[in-house]
């Protein structure tokens, strides 16, 4: 596990724009089993592609999108282990990936962005993609 003081600013990049943290498997399960509507869950990470493209791309998309997920949530790879493992169960058959972004509608996975879709792309490219995804799946 990473020291909490190291990752706190990385967590804050998402919580400061409205993301709630799922810190346990029960947090993930209870939300996805009961929520009607859309939920974006971001598997946050300490890696460079999370810092340079994923988190800035997410923030760009939230500013630019007319339609947005009803709920924004995040889990942190390497720290929120049980929560991350539970999210990974929900995104099967995709392999473990961090960072990653999963959009759920009524608890079902409807779109997944893996690390290899993030690496080598800039924040605007990721943000523009998310805007299109939100437009298609969100009310």
N, C-alpha and C positions, 0 to 999 in steps of 0.2 A: 504494500500500500504506500501511496505517496503521502508525505506529511501534509496535513490539512492546510497549514499556513502556505504551502507551496501552491496548492490548487485552488485556494479560496478566490483569488482574482479571476481564475478561469471559470469557476462556477458563477461568479458574479456577472461575467459578461452575458450570461443568459438569464439569470434570475433578475438582473436589473432591467431587463426588457420584458418581464412578465412570465418567465418560465417558473413552474413549480418543480421542486426536486422530489423525485421518487427515490427514497433512500433504502427501501426494503422490497423484497419480492411481494409482500402483501400490498404495499402501496401500488405497485404495477398491476397486480391481479385484481384488486378491488376496483381500481379505476376502469381497466379495460373490460372487465366482466359486466359492469353496470352502466357505463357511459354510452349515451346515445348522442351521436354527432362525431365530429372529427377531433383527433388528438395527434399532435406531432410530438414524437419522443425523439430527443437527440441523445445519442450515446456520445458524451463529451470525452475529451482526451487531452493529454498533455502534449501530444505530438505537434510538429510544426504545421502540418496541413490543417489541423483543427484551429490553431491560432491564426494562421495566415489566410485561410480560405473558408473553412466551415463556419466558424462562429461569425465572422464578418459577413459571409454570404447569407446566413440566416437573418441577421439583423437588417441587411439590405432588403431581403424579401419581405420582411414584416413591415418595413417602411413603404415599400413599393406596391404591395399587393392590395387589390380591392377586396378580395375574399381571403379570409385567414382561417386557420384551424380554430375550433372552439376552445380547445385546451392546448397549452404549450407545456411540455414537461421535459425533464432531463434526468439522466443517470450518468454517473461518472465512472468510466472504465478504470479499473485498478483500485477503486475505493469503494464504490457502492456495489460490491461484488454480487450480492444476492439479487439486487434490483437489476443489474446488468444481465445476469444469468436468466432472469425471468423474461426480460425484454427479448433476449436471444431465443428463448423458447417460442415467443409469439411471432418471431420473424422467420422461423424455419420454413423452407429448407435453406435459406441463406446462411452462409457460414459466419462465424463471429467476425465482427468488423468494428473498428473504432478509429476515427470517429465514424458515425453513421447517423442516418435520419430515417425514421419510420413514420409514415402517415397511416393512421388507423381511422376507419369509419365504422361506427357502431361496434367497436372492438375487433374488427377484422382488418388485417393488413391490406392496404390498397396501393401503397407505393413505398419502395425502399431504395435508399441511396447508400451504397457501400463506400468504403474507403477508396477503392480504386476509381470510383466516380468523382472523388474529391481531389485526389492527388493530381497535380499538374494542371489544375483549373484554378482560375482566380475567383475572388469573392463575388464579383459581378456575374460571372458565368453560373456559379452555383445559385446565387440569388435569383437570376432570371429563370433558371430551371424550376426553382421552388415556386416562383410566382405562377408559372404555367401549371404546376401540380396543384397548387391551391385553387386556381381558377377552375380546374377540372373537377376536383373532389369536394371543395368546401362551399358552403352556402353563403 
